[in-house]
Amino acid sequence: MSPGTAPARRSESTGPDPAQFRVHVVSQAIRLFSQNGYESTTVEQIAAAAGVSRRTFFRQFRSKEDVIFADHESLLEQVSEYLSRDFDDPWAASCDAAQLVFGYFRDRRDLSVWRYRVVQRVPALRDRELVMTYRYERLFTDFLRQAVPGEKPIRIVSFAAAVTSAHNFLLRAMIRGDDTATAEVLDRELYEIRRTFGVVPGAGPTSPPEAPRAVTVVSYPAGMPPDEVAEEVRRALGG
């Protein structure tokens, strides 16, 4: 089937799997946005390309803006379901959840590239993308607050932000074609974040840098004998 040919209309009476259906419509919508431009693509064109009716489209999506990030909604549900389990190491579980997100978009890199190009050209979509990023971070934060209730909130918030930032940096690099932005690299970076926060069992926290030593300056009159200079220095150092 050529890129511009709409697929045969799928049977709507059979009730397709909601998650698969949304990903299918998202793929078709982003492909059209990439080819024709976001503003020029109509809901009717998206519905035709996805093989569904306009009515079915609006039962699942409120607008074109909603459809471009609709697979994120499904993915957020998957991540939330994953984090609903009991974990011996909640900090590592948060990192595993970030890997789940990275793997999803790595396996759909073409779709990710199309979306990236569309979003970069539409300011409203860039704002929506920032909100979506925050929702992942908030999901990790809420999970850790429940999983480690005795932990300081500032450490939980900082950890979730660090995990999300590392993930997003490498995800964007992967989308832009950086071959070094891999799941293995992300895994190492997430491990370093856990080690820095002192939540790797048996590894201990990263040692904080030593405080710089104070430098004492002593003023003395020219010609003062050396033994008296030494005495002034001793006094300044509290000796």
Phi and psi in degrees as GROMACS dihedral restraints (atoms count N, CA, C in turn):
[ dihedral_restraints ]
;  ai    aj    ak    al  type     phi  dphi    fc
    3     4     5     6     1   -73.5    20    10
    4     5     6     7     1   155.9    20    10
    6     7     8     9     1   -56.8    20    10
    7     8     9    10     1   -30.4    20    10
    9    10    11    12     1   -91.1    20    10
   10    11    12    13     1     1.3    20    10
   12    13    14    15     1   -94.3    20    10
   13    14    15    16     1   127.3    20    10
   15    16    17    18     1   -73.3    20    10
   16    17    18    19     1   139.5    20    10
   18    19    20    21     1   -70.1    20    10
   19    20    21    22     1   161.9    20    10
   21    22    23    24     1   -61.1    20    10
   22    23    24    25     1   142.6    20    10
   24    25    26    27     1   -64.9    20    10
   25    26    27    28     1   125.8    20    10
   27    28    29    30     1   -76.3    20    10
   28    29    30    31     1   152.7    20    10
   30    31    32    33     1   -68.9    20    10
   31    32    33    34     1   123.1    20    10
   33    34    35    36     1   -89.4    20    10
   34    35    36    37     1   -11.1    20    10
   36    37    38    39     1   -78.4    20    10
   37    38    39    40     1   -20.4    20    10
   39    40    41    42     1   -81.9    20    10
   40    41    42    43     1   -12.5    20    10
   42    43    44    45     1    65.5    20    10
   43    44    45    46     1    76.8    20    10
   45    46    47    48     1   -61.1    20    10
   46    47    48    49     1   154.6    20    10
   48    49    50    51     1   -54.6    20    10
   49    50    51    52     1   126.0    20    10
   51    52    53    54     1   -57.8    20    10
   52    53    54    55     1   -43.3    20    10
   54    55    56    57     1   -65.6    20    10
   55    56    57    58     1   -45.3    20    10
   57    58    59    60     1   -66.1    20    10
   58    59    60    61     1   -38.8    20    10
   60    61    62    63     1   -60.8    20    10
   61    62    63    64     1   -45.0    20    10
   63    64    65    66     1   -64.5    20    10
   64    65    66    67     1   -43.0    20    10
   66    67    68    69     1   -62.7    20    10
   67    68    69    70     1   -39.2    20    10
   69    70    71    72     1   -61.7    20    10
   70    71    72    73     1   -47.7    20    10
   72    73    74    75     1   -66.4    20    10
   73    74    75    76     1   -40.8    20    10
   75    76    77    78     1   -57.7    20    10
   76    77    78    79     1   -45.6    20    10
   78    79    80    81     1   -59.4    20    10
   79    80    81    82     1   -45.7    20    10
   81    82    83    84     1   -67.1    20    10
   82    83    84    85     1   -40.2    20    10
   84    85    86    87     1   -64.5    20    10
   85    86    87    88     1   -47.4    20    10
   87    88    89    90     1   -65.8    20    10
   88    89    90    91     1   -36.2    20    10
   90    91    92    93     1   -60.5    20    10
   91    92    93    94     1   -44.5    20    10
   93    94    95    96     1   -67.4    20    10
   94    95    96    97     1   -40.7    20    10
   96    97    98    99     1   -59.9    20    10
   97    98    99   100     1   -40.7    20    10
   99   100   101   102     1   -68.3    20    10
  100   101   102   103     1   -37.6    20    10
  102   103   104   105     1   -80.4    20    10
  103   104   105   106     1   -42.6    20    10
  105   106   107   108     1  -108.9    20    10
  106   107   108   109     1   -12.4    20    10
  108   109   110   111     1    99.0    20    10
  109   110   111   112     1   146.2    20    10
  111   112   113   114     1   -64.8    20    10
  112   113   114   115     1   -48.6    20    10
  114   115   116   117     1   -67.5    20    10
  115   116   117   118     1   -31.2    20    10
  117   118   119   120     1   -82.1    20    10
  118   119   120   121     1   -14.4    20    10
  120   121   122   123     1   -87.8    20    10
  121   122   123   124     1   130.5    20    10
  123   124   125   126     1  -100.3    20    10
  124   125   126   127     1   161.7    20    10
  126   127   128   129     1   -61.0    20    10
  127   128   129   130     1   -38.2    20    10
  129   130   131   132     1   -60.8    20    10
  130   131   132   133     1   -40.2    20    10
  132   133   134   135     1   -66.0    20    10
  133   134   135   136     1   -40.3    20    10
  135   136   137   138     1   -64.0    20    10
  136   137   138   139     1   -46.9    20    10
  138   139   140   141     1   -60.4    20    10
  139   140   141   142     1   -42.7    20    10
  141   142   143   144     1   -64.1    20    10
  142   143   144   145     1   -42.7    20    10
  144   145   146   147     1   -65.8    20    10
  145   146   147   148     1   -33.6    20    10
  147   148   149   150     1   -83.1    20    10
  148   149   150   151     1   -11.2    20    10
  150   151   152   153     1    77.0    20    10
  151   152   153   154     1    30.8    20    10
  153   154   155   156     1  -129.2    20    10
  154   155   156   157     1   168.6    20    10
  156   157   158   159     1   -82.3    20    10
  157   158   159   160     1   162.1    20    10
  159   160   161   162     1   -60.5    20    10
  160   161   162   163     1   -38.3    20    10
  162   163   164   165     1   -62.7    20    10
  163   164   165   166     1   -43.9    20    10
  165   166   167   168     1   -63.2    20    10
  166   167   168   169     1   -39.3    20    10
  168   169   170   171     1   -56.8    20    10
  169   170   171   172     1   -47.7    20    10
  171   172   173   174     1   -76.1    20    10
  172   173   174   175     1   -12.9    20    10
  174   175   176   177     1   -73.0    20    10
  175   176   177   178     1   -24.9    20    10
  177   178   179   180     1  -103.7    20    10
  178   179   180   181     1   -31.0    20    10
  180   181   182   183     1  -132.3    20    10
  181   182   183   184     1   144.0    20    10
  183   184   185   186     1   -86.9    20    10
  184   185   186   187     1   -25.8    20    10
  186   187   188   189     1  -163.4    20    10
  187   188   189   190     1   174.9    20    10
  189   190   191   192     1   -62.8    20    10
  190   191   192   193     1   -37.1    20    10
  192   193   194   195     1   -63.4    20    10
  193   194   195   196     1   -36.4    20    10
  195   196   197   198     1   -67.8    20    10
  196   197   198   199     1   -39.8    20    10
  198   199   200   201     1   -68.6    20    10
  199   200   201   202     1   -29.4    20    10
  201   202   203   204     1   -68.9    20    10
  202   203   204   205     1   -23.8    20    10
  204   205   206   207     1  -114.4    20    10
  205   206   207   208     1    15.3    20    10
  207   208   209   210     1   -64.8    20    10
  208   209   210   211     1   -32.4    20    10
  210   211   212   213     1   -69.3    20    10
  211   212   213   214     1   -25.8    20    10
  213   214   215   216     1   -61.5    20    10
  214   215   216   217     1   -38.5    20    10
  216   217   218   219     1   -60.6    20    10
  217   218   219   220     1   -44.7    20    10
  219   220   221   222     1   -64.7    20    10
  220   221   222   223     1   -39.1    20    10
  222   223   224   225     1   -68.5    20    10
  223   224   225   226     1   -39.8    20    10
  225   226   227   228     1   -59.3    20    10
  226   227   228   229     1   -38.0    20    10
  228   229   230   231     1   -65.0    20    10
  229   230   231   232     1   -40.2    20    10
  231   232   233   234     1   -64.6    20    10
  232   233   234   235     1   -43.2    20    10
  234   235   236   237     1   -65.0    20    10
  235   236   237   238     1   -42.3    20    10
  237   238   239   240     1   -61.8    20    10
  238   239   240   241     1   -41.5    20    10
  240   241   242   243     1   -64.5    20    10
  241   242   243   244     1   -41.0    20    10
  243   244   245   246     1   -61.1    20    10
  244   245   246   247     1   -44.2    20    10
  246   247   248   249     1   -78.0    20    10
  247   248   249   250     1    -3.7    20    10
  249   250   251   252     1   -79.5    20    10
  250   251   252   253     1    -6.2    20    10
  252   253   254   255     1   -81.0    20    10
  253   254   255   256     1   173.2    20    10
  255   256   257   258     1   -93.2    20    10
  256   257   258   259     1   132.1    20    10
  258   259   260   261     1  -125.4    20    10
  259   260   261   262     1   141.2    20    10
  261   262   263   264     1   -69.9    20    10
  262   263   264   265     1   -31.5    20    10
  264   265   266   267     1  -128.7    20    10
  265   266   267   268     1    88.7    20    10
  267   268   269   270     1   -61.6    20    10
  268   269   270   271     1   -32.2    20    10
  270   271   272   273     1   -64.0    20    10
  271   272   273   274     1   -44.0    20    10
  273   274   275   276     1   -67.4    20    10
  274   275   276   277     1   -34.4    20    10
  276   277   278   279     1   -62.4    20    10
  277   278   279   280     1   -38.1    20    10
  279   280   281   282     1   -61.4    20    10
  280   281   282   283     1   -42.0    20    10
  282   283   284   285     1   -66.8    20    10
  283   284   285   286     1   -38.3    20    10
  285   286   287   288     1   -63.6    20    10
  286   287   288   289     1   -36.6    20    10
  288   289   290   291     1   -65.0    20    10
  289   290   291   292     1   -38.7    20    10
  291   292   293   294     1   -63.7    20    10
  292   293   294   295     1   -38.0    20    10
  294   295   296   297     1   -64.7    20    10
  295   296   297   298     1   -34.9    20    10
  297   298   299   300     1   -60.5    20    10
  298   299   300   301     1   -43.7    20    10
  300   301   302   303     1   -65.0    20    10
  301   302   303   304     1   -45.3    20    10
  303   304   305   306     1   -60.0    20    10
  304   305   306   307     1   -43.8    20    10
  306   307   308   309     1   -63.0    20    10
  307   308   309   310     1   -37.0    20    10
  309   310   311   312     1   -59.5    20    10
  310   311   312   313     1   -48.7    20    10
  312   313   314   315     1   -78.1    20    10
  313   314   315   316     1   -27.3    20    10
  315   316   317   318     1   -64.1    20    10
  316   317   318   319     1   -41.7    20    10
  318   319   320   321     1   -72.1    20    10
  319   320   321   322     1   -13.1    20    10
  321   322   323   324     1  -125.3    20    10
  322   323   324   325     1    46.8    20    10
  324   325   326   327     1   -61.9    20    10
  325   326   327   328     1   -39.2    20    10
  327   328   329   330     1   -58.9    20    10
  328   329   330   331     1   -44.9    20    10
  330   331   332   333     1   -62.4    20    10
  331   332   333   334     1   -40.2    20    10
  333   334   335   336     1   -64.5    20    10
  334   335   336   337     1   -39.3    20    10
  336   337   338   339     1   -65.0    20    10
  337   338   339   340     1   -45.8    20    10
  339   340   341   342     1   -59.3    20    10
  340   341   342   343     1   -45.9    20    10
  342   343   344   345     1   -63.9    20    10
  343   344   345   346     1   -42.6    20    10
  345   346   347   348     1   -57.5    20    10
  346   347   348   349     1   -44.3    20    10
  348   349   350   351     1   -66.7    20    10
  349   350   351   352     1   -40.2    20    10
  351   352   353   354     1   -66.1    20    10
  352   353   354   355     1   -47.2    20    10
  354   355   356   357     1   -62.5    20    10
  355   356   357   358     1   -38.2    20    10
  357   358   359   360     1   -65.0    20    10
  358   359   360   361     1   -21.1    20    10
  360   361   362   363     1   -94.7    20    10
  361   362   363   364     1    -8.1    20    10
  363   364   365   366     1  -125.1    20    10
  364   365   366   367     1   106.4    20    10
  366   367   368   369     1   -54.3    20    10
  367   368   369   370     1   -39.9    20    10
  369   370   371   372     1   -63.1    20    10
  370   371   372   373     1   -34.1    20    10
  372   373   374   375     1   -74.3    20    10
  373   374   375   376     1   -32.9    20    10
  375   376   377   378     1   -63.1    20    10
  376   377   378   379     1   -41.0    20    10
  378   379   380   381     1   -64.0    20    10
  379   380   381   382     1   -41.0    20    10
  381   382   383   384     1   -64.5    20    10
  382   383   384   385     1   -36.6    20    10
  384   385   386   387     1   -64.4    20    10
  385   386   387   388     1   -38.7    20    10
  387   388   389   390     1   -62.5    20    10
  388   389   390   391     1   -40.6    20    10
  390   391   392   393     1   -63.1    20    10
  391   392   393   394     1   -41.3    20    10
  393   394   395   396     1   -64.2    20    10
  394   395   396   397     1   -40.4    20    10
  396   397   398   399     1   -60.4    20    10
  397   398   399   400     1   -43.8    20    10
  399   400   401   402     1   -62.5    20    10
  400   401   402   403     1   -33.2    20    10
  402   403   404   405     1   -66.2    20    10
  403   404   405   406     1   -36.5    20    10
  405   406   407   408     1   -64.5    20    10
  406   407   408   409     1   -46.4    20    10
  408   409   410   411     1   -60.2    20    10
  409   410   411   412     1   -42.1    20    10
  411   412   413   414     1   -66.2    20    10
  412   413   414   415     1   -34.5    20    10
  414   415   416   417     1   -62.6    20    10
  415   416   417   418     1   -44.6    20    10
  417   418   419   420     1   -64.1    20    10
  418   419   420   421     1   -41.7    20    10
  420   421   422   423     1   -62.2    20    10
  421   422   423   424     1   -48.5    20    10
  423   424   425   426     1   -62.9    20    10
  424   425   426   427     1   -38.9    20    10
  426   427   428   429     1   -61.7    20    10
  427   428   429   430     1   -47.7    20    10
  429   430   431   432     1   -68.3    20    10
  430   431   432   433     1   -34.0    20    10
  432   433   434   435     1   -61.7    20    10
  433   434   435   436     1   -34.8    20    10
  435   436   437   438     1   -81.0    20    10
  436   437   438   439     1   -36.3    20    10
  438   439   440   441     1   -77.6    20    10
  439   440   441   442     1   -33.5    20    10
  441   442   443   444     1  -128.0    20    10
  442   443   444   445     1    69.9    20    10
  444   445   446   447     1   -63.2    20    10
  445   446   447   448     1   -21.5    20    10
  447   448   449   450     1   -83.6    20    10
  448   449   450   451     1    -4.8    20    10
  450   451   452   453     1   -79.1    20    10
  451   452   453   454     1   149.6    20    10
  453   454   455   456     1   -63.9    20    10
  454   455   456   457     1   133.1    20    10
  456   457   458   459     1   -56.5    20    10
  457   458   459   460     1   -36.2    20    10
  459   460   461   462     1   -64.9    20    10
  460   461   462   463     1   -34.6    20    10
  462   463   464   465     1   -70.1    20    10
  463   464   465   466     1   -38.8    20    10
  465   466   467   468     1   -64.8    20    10
  466   467   468   469     1   -47.4    20    10
  468   469   470   471     1   -62.3    20    10
  469   470   471   472     1   -42.9    20    10
  471   472   473   474     1   -65.4    20    10
  472   473   474   475     1   -41.1    20    10
  474   475   476   477     1   -64.4    20    10
  475   476   477   478     1   -46.7    20    10
  477   478   479   480     1   -61.6    20    10
  478   479   480   481     1   -39.4    20    10
  480   481   482   483     1   -66.0    20    10
  481   482   483   484     1   -40.0    20    10
  483   484   485   486     1   -66.1    20    10
  484   485   486   487     1   -43.0    20    10
  486   487   488   489     1   -62.8    20    10
  487   488   489   490     1   -46.1    20    10
  489   490   491   492     1   -63.9    20    10
  490   491   492   493     1   -42.1    20    10
  492   493   494   495     1   -65.2    20    10
  493   494   495   496     1   -44.8    20    10
  495   496   497   498     1   -61.7    20    10
  496   497   498   499     1   -43.9    20    10
  498   499   500   501     1   -60.9    20    10
  499   500   501   502     1   -48.4    20    10
  501   502   503   504     1   -65.8    20    10
  502   503   504   505     1   -37.8    20    10
  504   505   506   507     1   -60.8    20    10
  505   506   507   508     1   -48.5    20    10
  507   508   509   510     1   -73.1    20    10
  508   509   510   511     1   -31.2    20    10
  510   511   512   513     1   -63.5    20    10
  511   512   513   514     1   -46.5    20    10
  513   514   515   516     1   -64.2    20    10
  514   515   516   517     1   -38.5    20    10
  516   517   518   519     1   -63.7    20    10
  517   518   519   520     1   -42.0    20    10
  519   520   521   522     1   -62.0    20    10
  520   521   522   523     1   -43.5    20    10
  522   523   524   525     1   -63.6    20    10
  523   524   525   526     1   -36.1    20    10
  525   526   527   528     1   -78.1    20    10
  526   527   528   529     1    -1.7    20    10
  528   529   530   531     1   101.1    20    10
  529   530   531   532     1    12.5    20    10
  531   532   533   534     1   -75.9    20    10
  532   533   534   535     1   111.3    20    10
  534   535   536   537     1   -68.9    20    10
  535   536   537   538     1   -16.5    20    10
  537   538   539   540     1   -84.7    20    10
  538   539   540   541     1    -8.9    20    10
  540   541   542   543     1   -87.0    20    10
  541   542   543   544     1    85.8    20    10
  543   544   545   546     1  -118.8    20    10
  544   545   546   547     1   169.3    20    10
  546   547   548   549     1   -63.7    20    10
  547   548   549   550     1   -32.3    20    10
  549   550   551   552     1   -66.7    20    10
  550   551   552   553     1   -41.7    20    10
  552   553   554   555     1   -64.8    20    10
  553   554   555   556     1   -42.7    20    10
  555   556   557   558     1   -60.7    20    10
  556   557   558   559     1   -40.7    20    10
  558   559   560   561     1   -60.6    20    10
  559   560   561   562     1   -42.0    20    10
  561   562   563   564     1   -65.8    20    10
  562   563   564   565     1   -41.9    20    10
  564   565   566   567     1   -66.1    20    10
  565   566   567   568     1   -39.6    20    10
  567   568   569   570     1   -66.9    20    10
  568   569   570   571     1   -35.2    20    10
  570   571   572   573     1   -63.1    20    10
  571   572   573   574     1   -42.7    20    10
  573   574   575   576     1   -63.2    20    10
  574   575   576   577     1   -36.7    20    10
  576   577   578   579     1   -63.6    20    10
  577   578   579   580     1   -45.1    20    10
  579   580   581   582     1   -62.0    20    10
  580   581   582   583     1   -40.6    20    10
  582   583   584   585     1   -66.6    20    10
  583   584   585   586     1   -40.4    20    10
  585   586   587   588     1   -61.7    20    10
  586   587   588   589     1   -38.3    20    10
  588   589   590   591     1   -82.8    20    10
  589   590   591   592     1    -1.7    20    10
  591   592   593   594     1    72.4    20    10
  592   593   594   595     1    31.9    20    10
  594   595   596   597     1  -117.6    20    10
  595   596   597   598     1    20.5    20    10
  597   598   599   600     1   -94.9    20    10
  598   599   600   601     1   115.3    20    10
  600   601   602   603     1   -54.3    20    10
  601   602   603   604     1   124.5    20    10
  603   604   605   606     1    84.4    20    10
  604   605   606   607     1   -12.5    20    10
  606   607   608   609     1   -90.2    20    10
  607   608   609   610     1   -32.1    20    10
  609   610   611   612     1    77.3    20    10
  610   611   612   613     1   161.6    20    10
  612   613   614   615     1   -74.2    20    10
  613   614   615   616     1   158.8    20    10
  615   616   617   618     1   -65.4    20    10
  616   617   618   619     1   132.9    20    10
  618   619   620   621     1   -64.3    20    10
  619   620   621   622     1   132.9    20    10
  621   622   623   624     1   -68.9    20    10
  622   623   624   625     1   151.4    20    10
  624   625   626   627     1   -63.1    20    10
  625   626   627   628     1   144.1    20    10
  627   628   629   630     1   -65.8    20    10
  628   629   630   631     1   143.5    20    10
  630   631   632   633     1   -68.3    20    10
  631   632   633   634     1   138.4    20    10
  633   634   635   636     1   -62.6    20    10
  634   635   636   637     1   141.1    20    10
  636   637   638   639     1   -71.8    20    10
  637   638   639   640     1   141.7    20    10
  639   640   641   642     1   -70.8    20    10
  640   641   642   643     1   144.3    20    10
  642   643   644   645     1  -108.4    20    10
  643   644   645   646     1   123.6    20    10
  645   646   647   648     1  -100.2    20    10
  646   647   648   649     1   129.5    20    10
  648   649   650   651     1  -110.6    20    10
  649   650   651   652     1   126.4    20    10
  651   652   653   654     1  -117.1    20    10
  652   653   654   655     1   129.0    20    10
  654   655   656   657     1  -100.9    20    10
  655   656   657   658     1   138.5    20    10
  657   658   659   660     1  -148.6    20    10
  658   659   660   661     1   153.1    20    10
  660   661   662   663     1   -66.0    20    10
  661   662   663   664     1   147.0    20    10
  663   664   665   666     1   -60.5    20    10
  664   665   666   667     1   138.3    20    10
  666   667   668   669     1    89.4    20    10
  667   668   669   670     1     0.3    20    10
  669   670   671   672     1   -65.2    20    10
  670   671   672   673     1   135.4    20    10
  672   673   674   675     1   -59.2    20    10
  673   674   675   676     1   146.6    20    10
  675   676   677   678     1   -55.4    20    10
  676   677   678   679     1   -38.6    20    10
  678   679   680   681     1   -66.7    20    10
  679   680   681   682     1   -31.6    20    10
  681   682   683   684     1   -75.3    20    10
  682   683   684   685     1   -34.3    20    10
  684   685   686   687     1   -61.4    20    10
  685   686   687   688     1   -44.8    20    10
  687   688   689   690     1   -60.4    20    10
  688   689   690   691     1   -38.3    20    10
  690   691   692   693     1   -65.7    20    10
  691   692   693   694     1   -37.9    20    10
  693   694   695   696     1   -64.8    20    10
  694   695   696   697     1   -41.2    20    10
  696   697   698   699     1   -63.4    20    10
  697   698   699   700     1   -43.2    20    10
  699   700   701   702     1   -60.6    20    10
  700   701   702   703     1   -41.6    20    10
  702   703   704   705     1   -66.1    20    10
  703   704   705   706     1   -40.6    20    10
  705   706   707   708     1   -64.3    20    10
  706   707   708   709     1   -31.1    20    10
  708   709   710   711     1   -85.8    20    10
  709   710   711   712     1     0.0    20    10
  711   712   713   714     1    83.7    20    10
  712   713   714   715     1    17.4    20    10
